């Protein structure tokens, strides 16, 4: 650590680059603050849907969570038209 702290090399443009990085980080943090309430609202809406329980029982597949479950309901509208979970998984492209 002492050796690392002893070196103070400056690079042309590093101040400008540091300001740009700080602006990008601030923008990402602000975006995260805007996204979080939307994620919460999507999850609440999904879990309140009458067919959510059916999908939640299928959501143990890695990579499938609340957001994808909500997308499935939005795309399929009425999942009762699928005869079983395999047919639904096939229709979504999860299996062949």
C-alpha positions as CSV (number, residue, x, y, z in Angstrom):
1,X,0.0,0.0,0.0
2,X,2.8,2.3,0.8
3,X,4.3,1.9,-2.7
4,X,0.9,2.4,-4.3
5,X,0.3,5.6,-2.3
6,X,3.8,6.9,-3.2
7,X,3.0,7.1,-6.9
8,X,1.1,10.1,-8.1
9,X,1.2,9.9,-11.8
10,X,-1.1,12.3,-13.7
11,X,-2.4,11.7,-17.1
12,X,-3.5,14.4,-19.5
13,X,-7.3,14.6,-19.5
14,X,-7.8,12.7,-16.2
15,X,-9.7,15.5,-14.7
16,X,-12.1,15.6,-17.6
17,X,-12.5,11.8,-17.5
18,X,-13.1,11.8,-13.8
19,X,-15.9,14.4,-14.2
20,X,-17.5,12.3,-17.0
21,X,-17.4,9.2,-14.9
22,X,-18.9,11.0,-12.0
23,X,-21.7,12.3,-14.2
24,X,-22.4,8.8,-15.6
25,X,-22.5,7.4,-12.0
26,X,-24.9,10.1,-10.9
27,X,-27.1,9.4,-13.9
28,X,-27.1,5.6,-13.2
29,X,-27.9,6.1,-9.5
30,X,-30.8,8.4,-10.5
31,X,-32.1,5.9,-13.0
32,X,-31.9,3.1,-10.4
33,X,-34.0,5.3,-8.0
34,X,-36.6,5.7,-10.8
35,X,-36.6,2.0,-11.7
36,X,-37.0,0.6,-8.2
37,X,-40.6,1.8,-7.6
38,X,-41.5,0.4,-11.1
39,X,-40.1,-3.0,-10.3
40,X,-42.1,-3.0,-7.0
41,X,-45.3,-2.0,-8.8
42,X,-44.8,-4.7,-11.5
43,X,-44.2,-7.3,-8.8
44,X,-47.3,-6.3,-6.8
45,X,-49.4,-6.3,-10.0
46,X,-48.1,-9.7,-11.0
47,X,-48.6,-11.4,-7.6
48,X,-52.2,-10.0,-7.5
49,X,-53.0,-11.5,-10.9
50,X,-55.4,-14.5,-10.7
51,X,-53.1,-16.7,-12.8
52,X,-49.9,-15.7,-11.0
53,X,-50.0,-18.7,-8.8
54,X,-49.8,-21.0,-11.8
55,X,-46.8,-19.2,-13.2
56,X,-45.1,-18.9,-9.8
57,X,-45.2,-22.7,-9.5
58,X,-43.3,-22.8,-12.9
59,X,-41.0,-19.9,-11.9
60,X,-38.5,-22.2,-10.2
61,X,-36.8,-22.4,-13.6
62,X,-33.5,-20.5,-13.3
63,X,-33.7,-17.1,-15.0
64,X,-37.5,-16.8,-14.7
65,X,-38.7,-14.3,-12.1
66,X,-41.4,-11.8,-11.4
67,X,-40.6,-9.6,-14.4
68,X,-40.6,-12.5,-16.9
69,X,-43.7,-13.9,-15.2
70,X,-45.5,-10.5,-15.7
71,X,-44.3,-10.5,-19.3
72,X,-45.8,-14.0,-19.9
73,X,-49.1,-12.9,-18.5
74,X,-49.1,-9.8,-20.7
75,X,-48.2,-11.8,-23.8
76,X,-50.3,-14.8,-23.2
77,X,-53.3,-12.9,-21.7
78,X,-55.0,-16.1,-20.6
79,X,-52.7,-18.9,-19.7
80,X,-55.5,-21.4,-19.2
81,X,-55.6,-21.9,-22.9
82,X,-52.3,-23.8,-22.6
83,X,-53.0,-27.5,-21.7
84,X,-50.1,-27.9,-19.4
85,X,-46.9,-26.2,-18.2
86,X,-44.8,-27.9,-21.0
87,X,-47.0,-26.4,-23.7
88,X,-46.7,-23.0,-22.1
89,X,-42.9,-23.4,-21.8
90,X,-42.8,-24.5,-25.4
91,X,-44.9,-21.5,-26.6
92,X,-42.6,-19.1,-24.8
93,X,-39.5,-20.6,-26.3
94,X,-38.2,-21.9,-23.0
95,X,-38.1,-25.5,-24.2
96,X,-38.3,-27.1,-27.6
